[in-house]
Amino acid sequence: MKNHYDVIIVGAGAAGLFCALNVAIRDKRVLVLDHANKVGKKILMSGGGRCNFTNLNTTYDDFLSKNPHFVKSALNQYTAYDFLALIEKHNIKYVEKGPGQLFCENSSKDVLKMLLDECAKYKIKIFKKCSIKKITKNKHFILETNLENYTSDSLVIATGGLSIPTLGATGFGYEVAQQFGHNIVKTSPSLVPFTLSNKTLIKLKELAGVSQHISVSNNTHTIEDDLLFTHRGLSGPAILKLSAYWCYGEEIKINLLPAKNITEYLREERLKHPDKLVVNSLSYIMPKRLVSYVCNENIKKLKLKQLDKPLIDLLNKSIHSWVLTPSGTEGYKTAEVTSGGVSTENISSKTLESKLVEKLYFIGEVLDVTGQLGGYNFQWAWSSAWCAAQAIK
Ligand SMILES: Cc1cc2nc3c(=O)[nH]c(=O)nc-3n(C[C@H](O)[C@H](O)[C@H](O)COP(=O)(O)OP(=O)(O)OC[C@H]3O[C@@H](n4cnc5c(N)ncnc54)[C@H](O)[C@@H]3O)c2cc1C
């Protein structure tokens, strides 16, 4: 039958392409369908154009899901080192930016090219601009599309989450899951900058563009990393990481100098340089614009010898315990990933096959699995795709 395939994969992103080539290696006829005009758009955008394709220190704790155990089997079956071996086989140059955090040295294009070259090697058909109108199942899966109708023995849903609709994101995977009886865990934008009220933004106006190594906490988690003040609010890795745990309306506490005790620092400075201005002393350890923000007009005029305990306490509070409440997040428009998704309760953690519908698989970000910032989301895409590919009969 011309339009019949062993496997149809919906979604030509990281998970879909990787699954396709790993099934095709086993002599299966594979068709990949994507509604976008280009495949792998998120791979190209990722890691600031350098794709943070994995993290060698991946642990189960780097993932959020209603069932925290769900990721274990797939991550054990296909590890970060397995993917790195593929990268090395294709002579892709990479760099380690943070501990274990691997990026392309040249461009994200290298990773996409590797996937597409492998797909071409196994003659995998990839149809772009394909809108799927209806999916039904009798003996086979039947996909009615704007191009033609296709049938397959197995169906893999790899349509990702809701983040960045301009890159092709849709809730299609959730609709298919629900159609076949699966539940959806409430979704929300994650790894996303915080927005601030207009009133706060006006106060912080001068700080836009300032970056600082900080620690930031909500009620449940503390993250130490870099913060970036923007014209819309707060961004940078520390904020993106905390956003995965933040609940709407919750206060956050920022320590602008987590490695210093400002009280001790100022006391020592006062002994050494009593006539130095407080702001000059603080400018050694913080960006000038941040110093100007944390010091009130009175402190700005003072020398170190004029600092009394109440003033030191005031500085201590504004530097080590700055409390503010984000007005929200920038939402799916800029979020790197989507928290929540297809519930894992009726998905096999070993094969990624639905427990409700035989030969139906869900892989990658469409599932209720969210990796932290640092290459974990791609590793989940590779690991889950690889497991499904091995299981497809
Ligand atoms: C700006 C940005 C930077 C990122 N950087 C990193 C990083 O450096 N490291 C990291 O680990 N993670 C990063 N991520 C997250 C990572 O890109 C995703 O977790 C990963 O791409 C998910 O892979 P996926 O294949 O499941 O989904 P996707 O890559 O989103 O692919 C889904 C595919 O399905 C297609 N699709 C959607 N709806 C339909 C439909 N109705 N019909 C047909 N096709 C459809 C889409 O067009 C897309 O091609 C980043 C994300 C963003 C947005």
Ligand as a Chemical Component Dictionary entry (heavy atoms), coordinates in Angstrom:
data_LIG
# 
_chem_comp.id                   LIG 
_chem_comp.type                 NON-POLYMER 
_chem_comp.pdbx_formal_charge   0 
_chem_comp.three_letter_code    LIG 
# 
loop_
_chem_comp_atom.comp_id 
_chem_comp_atom.atom_id 
_chem_comp_atom.alt_atom_id 
_chem_comp_atom.type_symbol 
_chem_comp_atom.charge 
_chem_comp_atom.model_Cartn_x 
_chem_comp_atom.model_Cartn_y 
_chem_comp_atom.model_Cartn_z 
_chem_comp_atom.pdbx_ordinal 
LIG C1  C1  C 0 14.380 29.284 22.790 1  
LIG C2  C2  C 0 14.560 27.888 23.335 2  
LIG C3  C3  C 0 15.825 27.458 23.701 3  
LIG C4  C4  C 0 15.997 26.169 24.222 4  
LIG N1  N1  N 0 17.249 25.760 24.526 5  
LIG C5  C5  C 0 17.429 24.504 25.019 6  
LIG C6  C6  C 0 18.745 24.002 25.247 7  
LIG O1  O1  O 0 19.762 24.643 24.924 8  
LIG N2  N2  N 0 18.849 22.758 25.807 9  
LIG C7  C7  C 0 17.765 21.978 26.103 10 
LIG O2  O2  O 0 17.921 20.862 26.589 11 
LIG N3  N3  N 0 16.517 22.421 25.826 12 
LIG C8  C8  C 0 16.336 23.638 25.281 13 
LIG N4  N4  N 0 15.061 24.066 24.976 14 
LIG C9  C9  C 0 13.953 23.119 25.153 15 
LIG C10 C10 C 0 13.957 22.120 23.976 16 
LIG O3  O3  O 0 14.070 22.841 22.765 17 
LIG C11 C11 C 0 12.668 21.290 23.957 18 
LIG O4  O4  O 0 12.449 20.700 25.208 19 
LIG C12 C12 C 0 12.785 20.200 22.895 20 
LIG O5  O5  O 0 12.935 20.799 21.622 21 
LIG C13 C13 C 0 11.538 19.325 22.898 22 
LIG O6  O6  O 0 11.623 18.442 21.810 23 
LIG P1  P1  P 0 10.302 17.809 21.195 24 
LIG O7  O7  O 0 10.750 17.090 19.966 25 
LIG O8  O8  O 0 9.561  17.080 22.224 26 
LIG O9  O9  O 0 9.406  19.049 20.775 27 
LIG P2  P2  P 0 9.702  20.205 19.714 28 
LIG O10 O10 O 0 11.161 20.376 19.515 29 
LIG O11 O11 O 0 8.909  21.356 20.165 30 
LIG O12 O12 O 0 9.123  19.628 18.344 31 
LIG C14 C14 C 0 7.741  19.487 18.138 32 
LIG C15 C15 C 0 7.474  19.466 16.650 33 
LIG O13 O13 O 0 6.085  19.172 16.470 34 
LIG C16 C16 C 0 5.563  20.027 15.485 35 
LIG N5  N5  N 0 4.131  20.183 15.711 36 
LIG C17 C17 C 0 3.509  20.844 16.703 37 
LIG N6  N6  N 0 2.172  20.802 16.531 38 
LIG C18 C18 C 0 1.951  20.077 15.399 39 
LIG C19 C19 C 0 0.783  19.705 14.698 40 
LIG N7  N7  N 0 -0.423 20.087 15.107 41 
LIG N8  N8  N 0 0.917  18.978 13.565 42 
LIG C20 C20 C 0 2.141  18.626 13.115 43 
LIG N9  N9  N 0 3.282  18.959 13.741 44 
LIG C21 C21 C 0 3.189  19.676 14.873 45 
LIG C22 C22 C 0 6.334  21.330 15.646 46 
LIG O14 O14 O 0 6.304  22.083 14.451 47 
LIG C23 C23 C 0 7.732  20.805 15.990 48 
LIG O15 O15 O 0 8.509  20.630 14.828 49 
LIG C24 C24 C 0 14.876 25.319 24.418 50 
LIG C25 C25 C 0 13.618 25.764 24.039 51 
LIG C26 C26 C 0 13.449 27.017 23.493 52 
LIG C27 C27 C 0 12.074 27.455 23.067 53 
# 
loop_
_chem_comp_bond.comp_id 
_chem_comp_bond.atom_id_1 
_chem_comp_bond.atom_id_2 
_chem_comp_bond.value_order 
_chem_comp_bond.pdbx_ordinal 
LIG C1  C2  SING 1  
LIG C2  C3  SING 2  
LIG C2  C26 DOUB 3  
LIG C3  C4  DOUB 4  
LIG C4  N1  SING 5  
LIG C4  C24 SING 6  
LIG N1  C5  DOUB 7  
LIG C5  C6  SING 8  
LIG C5  C8  SING 9  
LIG C6  O1  DOUB 10 
LIG C6  N2  SING 11 
LIG N2  C7  SING 12 
LIG C7  O2  DOUB 13 
LIG C7  N3  SING 14 
LIG N3  C8  DOUB 15 
LIG C8  N4  SING 16 
LIG N4  C9  SING 17 
LIG N4  C24 SING 18 
LIG C9  C10 SING 19 
LIG C10 O3  SING 20 
LIG C10 C11 SING 21 
LIG C11 O4  SING 22 
LIG C11 C12 SING 23 
LIG C12 O5  SING 24 
LIG C12 C13 SING 25 
LIG C13 O6  SING 26 
LIG O6  P1  SING 27 
LIG P1  O7  DOUB 28 
LIG P1  O8  SING 29 
LIG P1  O9  SING 30 
LIG O9  P2  SING 31 
LIG P2  O10 DOUB 32 
LIG P2  O11 SING 33 
LIG P2  O12 SING 34 
LIG O12 C14 SING 35 
LIG C14 C15 SING 36 
LIG C15 O13 SING 37 
LIG C15 C23 SING 38 
LIG O13 C16 SING 39 
LIG C16 N5  SING 40 
LIG C16 C22 SING 41 
LIG N5  C17 SING 42 
LIG N5  C21 SING 43 
LIG C17 N6  DOUB 44 
LIG N6  C18 SING 45 
LIG C18 C19 SING 46 
LIG C18 C21 DOUB 47 
LIG C19 N7  SING 48 
LIG C19 N8  DOUB 49 
LIG N8  C20 SING 50 
LIG C20 N9  DOUB 51 
LIG N9  C21 SING 52 
LIG C22 O14 SING 53 
LIG C22 C23 SING 54 
LIG C23 O15 SING 55 
LIG C24 C25 DOUB 56 
LIG C25 C26 SING 57 
LIG C26 C27 SING 58 
# 
